[in-house]
Amino acid sequence: MSATDVLARFGTWALLRFVLALLVFVLLHLVRLPVLLLAVVLDSAMSRVDNAVTAAVSDRSGSMAGEGSR
């Protein structure tokens, strides 16, 4: 069914509602992309910080454990 068939059968408002719904769908997906990029960047940064803190704590706790057994 072409756009002119829809226009003839259902009227202008039906065609406009369909086009509006399609535009909203596309806009929501375009808005989603920067949010997804931000989530990936935050995940990467949090992973690096977590690895750095874990490495620092495990190095420090390893040397402290040996001191307590003297």
TIRO-2110 file (N, C-alpha, C; in Angstrom, 1 decimal):
// TIRO-2110
0.9, -1.2, 0.0, N, 1, A
0.0, 0.0, 0.0, CA, 1, A
0.9, 1.2, 0.0, C, 1, A
0.7, 2.1, -1.0, N, 2, A
1.6, 3.3, -1.1, CA, 2, A
1.0, 4.4, -0.2, C, 2, A
1.7, 5.5, -0.1, N, 3, A
1.3, 6.6, 0.7, CA, 3, A
0.0, 7.3, 0.1, C, 3, A
-0.1, 7.3, -1.2, N, 4, A
-1.3, 7.8, -1.8, CA, 4, A
-2.5, 7.0, -1.5, C, 4, A
-2.3, 5.6, -1.5, N, 5, A
-3.4, 4.7, -1.1, CA, 5, A
-3.9, 4.9, 0.3, C, 5, A
-2.9, 5.1, 1.2, N, 6, A
-3.2, 5.3, 2.6, CA, 6, A
-4.0, 6.7, 2.8, C, 6, A
-3.5, 7.7, 2.1, N, 7, A
-4.1, 9.0, 2.1, CA, 7, A
-5.5, 8.9, 1.6, C, 7, A
-5.8, 8.2, 0.5, N, 8, A
-7.1, 8.1, -0.1, CA, 8, A
-8.0, 7.3, 0.8, C, 8, A
-7.5, 6.2, 1.4, N, 9, A
-8.4, 5.3, 2.2, CA, 9, A
-8.6, 5.8, 3.6, C, 9, A
-7.6, 6.3, 4.3, N, 10, A
-7.7, 6.6, 5.8, CA, 10, A
-7.6, 8.1, 6.0, C, 10, A
-7.2, 8.9, 5.1, N, 11, A
-7.2, 10.4, 5.3, CA, 11, A
-5.8, 10.9, 5.7, C, 11, A
-5.8, 12.2, 5.7, N, 12, A
-4.5, 12.9, 6.0, CA, 12, A
-4.0, 12.7, 7.4, C, 12, A
-4.9, 12.7, 8.3, N, 13, A
-4.5, 12.5, 9.7, CA, 13, A
-3.9, 11.2, 10.0, C, 13, A
-4.3, 10.1, 9.4, N, 14, A
-3.7, 8.8, 9.6, CA, 14, A
-2.3, 8.8, 9.0, C, 14, A
-2.1, 9.4, 7.9, N, 15, A
-0.8, 9.5, 7.3, CA, 15, A
0.2, 10.3, 8.1, C, 15, A
-0.4, 11.4, 8.6, N, 16, A
0.5, 12.3, 9.5, CA, 16, A
0.8, 11.6, 10.8, C, 16, A
-0.1, 10.8, 11.4, N, 17, A
0.2, 10.1, 12.6, CA, 17, A
1.3, 9.0, 12.4, C, 17, A
1.2, 8.4, 11.2, N, 18, A
2.2, 7.4, 10.9, CA, 18, A
3.6, 8.0, 10.7, C, 18, A
3.6, 9.1, 10.0, N, 19, A
4.9, 9.8, 9.8, CA, 19, A
5.5, 10.3, 11.1, C, 19, A
4.6, 10.9, 11.9, N, 20, A
5.0, 11.3, 13.2, CA, 20, A
5.6, 10.2, 14.1, C, 20, A
4.9, 9.1, 14.1, N, 21, A
5.4, 7.9, 14.9, CA, 21, A
6.7, 7.5, 14.3, C, 21, A
6.9, 7.5, 13.0, N, 22, A
8.2, 7.1, 12.5, CA, 22, A
9.3, 8.0, 12.8, C, 22, A
9.0, 9.3, 12.8, N, 23, A
10.0, 10.3, 13.2, CA, 23, A
10.3, 10.2, 14.7, C, 23, A
9.4, 10.0, 15.6, N, 24, A
9.7, 9.8, 17.0, CA, 24, A
10.6, 8.6, 17.2, C, 24, A
10.3, 7.5, 16.5, N, 25, A
11.1, 6.3, 16.6, CA, 25, A
12.5, 6.6, 16.2, C, 25, A
12.7, 7.3, 15.1, N, 26, A
14.1, 7.6, 14.6, CA, 26, A
14.8, 8.5, 15.6, C, 26, A
14.1, 9.5, 16.1, N, 27, A
14.7, 10.5, 17.1, CA, 27, A
15.1, 9.8, 18.4, C, 27, A
14.2, 8.9, 18.8, N, 28, A
14.6, 8.2, 20.1, CA, 28, A
15.9, 7.3, 19.9, C, 28, A
16.0, 6.7, 18.7, N, 29, A
17.2, 6.0, 18.5, CA, 29, A
18.5, 6.9, 18.3, C, 29, A
18.3, 8.0, 17.8, N, 30, A
19.4, 9.0, 17.6, CA, 30, A
19.8, 9.5, 19.0, C, 30, A
18.8, 9.7, 19.9, N, 31, A
19.1, 10.2, 21.2, CA, 31, A
19.8, 9.1, 22.0, C, 31, A
19.5, 7.9, 21.7, N, 32, A
20.1, 6.7, 22.5, CA, 32, A
21.6, 6.6, 22.2, C, 32, A
22.1, 7.0, 21.1, N, 33, A
23.5, 6.7, 20.7, CA, 33, A
24.4, 7.5, 21.7, C, 33, A
24.3, 8.8, 21.9, N, 34, A
25.2, 9.4, 22.9, CA, 34, A
25.1, 8.9, 24.3, C, 34, A
23.9, 8.5, 24.7, N, 35, A
23.7, 7.9, 26.0, CA, 35, A
24.5, 6.5, 26.1, C, 35, A
24.4, 5.8, 25.0, N, 36, A
25.1, 4.5, 25.0, CA, 36, A
26.6, 4.7, 25.0, C, 36, A
27.1, 5.7, 24.3, N, 37, A
28.5, 6.0, 24.3, CA, 37, A
29.0, 6.5, 25.7, C, 37, A
28.2, 7.3, 26.3, N, 38, A
28.5, 7.7, 27.7, CA, 38, A
28.6, 6.5, 28.6, C, 38, A
27.6, 5.5, 28.5, N, 39, A
27.7, 4.3, 29.3, CA, 39, A
28.9, 3.5, 29.1, C, 39, A
29.3, 3.4, 27.9, N, 40, A
30.5, 2.6, 27.5, CA, 40, A
31.8, 3.3, 28.1, C, 40, A
31.9, 4.6, 28.0, N, 41, A
33.0, 5.3, 28.6, CA, 41, A
33.0, 5.2, 30.1, C, 41, A
31.9, 5.4, 30.7, N, 42, A
31.8, 5.2, 32.2, CA, 42, A
32.2, 3.8, 32.6, C, 42, A
31.7, 2.8, 31.9, N, 43, A
32.1, 1.4, 32.2, CA, 43, A
33.6, 1.2, 32.1, C, 43, A
34.2, 1.7, 31.1, N, 44, A
35.6, 1.6, 30.9, CA, 44, A
36.4, 2.3, 32.1, C, 44, A
36.0, 3.5, 32.4, N, 45, A
36.6, 4.3, 33.4, CA, 45, A
36.5, 3.6, 34.8, C, 45, A
35.3, 3.1, 35.1, N, 46, A
35.1, 2.4, 36.4, CA, 46, A
35.9, 1.2, 36.5, C, 46, A
36.0, 0.5, 35.4, N, 47, A
36.8, -0.8, 35.3, CA, 47, A
38.3, -0.5, 35.6, C, 47, A
38.8, 0.6, 35.0, N, 48, A
40.2, 1.0, 35.2, CA, 48, A
40.4, 1.3, 36.7, C, 48, A
39.5, 2.1, 37.2, N, 49, A
39.6, 2.6, 38.6, CA, 49, A
39.6, 1.4, 39.5, C, 49, A
38.6, 0.5, 39.3, N, 50, A
38.5, -0.7, 40.1, CA, 50, A
39.7, -1.6, 40.1, C, 50, A
40.3, -1.8, 38.9, N, 51, A
41.6, -2.6, 38.8, CA, 51, A
42.7, -1.9, 39.5, C, 51, A
42.8, -0.6, 39.4, N, 52, A
43.9, 0.1, 40.1, CA, 52, A
43.7, 0.0, 41.6, C, 52, A
42.5, 0.2, 42.1, N, 53, A
42.3, 0.1, 43.5, CA, 53, A
42.5, -1.3, 44.0, C, 53, A
42.1, -2.3, 43.3, N, 54, A
42.3, -3.7, 43.7, CA, 54, A
43.8, -4.0, 43.7, C, 54, A
44.5, -3.6, 42.7, N, 55, A
45.9, -3.8, 42.7, CA, 55, A
46.6, -3.1, 43.9, C, 55, A
46.3, -1.9, 44.2, N, 56, A
46.9, -1.2, 45.2, CA, 56, A
46.6, -1.8, 46.6, C, 56, A
45.4, -2.2, 46.8, N, 57, A
45.0, -2.8, 48.1, CA, 57, A
45.6, -4.2, 48.2, C, 57, A
45.7, -5.0, 47.2, N, 58, A
46.3, -6.3, 47.3, CA, 58, A
47.8, -6.3, 47.5, C, 58, A
48.5, -5.3, 46.9, N, 59, A
49.9, -5.1, 47.2, CA, 59, A
50.1, -4.7, 48.6, C, 59, A
49.3, -3.8, 49.1, N, 60, A
49.5, -3.3, 50.5, CA, 60, A
49.2, -4.3, 51.5, C, 60, A
48.1, -5.1, 51.3, N, 61, A
47.7, -6.1, 52.2, CA, 61, A
48.6, -7.3, 52.2, C, 61, A
49.3, -7.6, 51.1, N, 62, A
50.3, -8.6, 51.1, CA, 62, A
51.5, -8.3, 51.9, C, 62, A
52.0, -7.1, 51.9, N, 63, A
53.1, -6.7, 52.7, CA, 63, A
52.7, -6.6, 54.2, C, 63, A
51.5, -6.2, 54.5, N, 64, A
51.1, -6.0, 55.9, CA, 64, A
50.8, -7.4, 56.5, C, 64, A
50.4, -8.4, 55.7, N, 65, A
50.2, -9.7, 56.3, CA, 65, A
51.5, -10.3, 56.8, C, 65, A
52.6, -10.1, 56.1, N, 66, A
53.9, -10.6, 56.5, CA, 66, A
54.4, -10.0, 57.8, C, 66, A
54.1, -8.7, 58.0, N, 67, A
54.5, -8.0, 59.1, CA, 67, A
53.8, -8.4, 60.4, C, 67, A
52.6, -8.8, 60.3, N, 68, A
51.9, -9.2, 61.5, CA, 68, A
52.3, -10.6, 62.0, C, 68, A
52.9, -11.4, 61.2, N, 69, A
53.3, -12.7, 61.7, CA, 69, A
54.7, -12.8, 62.4, C, 69, A
55.4, -11.7, 62.5, N, 70, A
56.7, -11.7, 63.1, CA, 70, A
56.7, -11.8, 64.6, C, 70, A
END
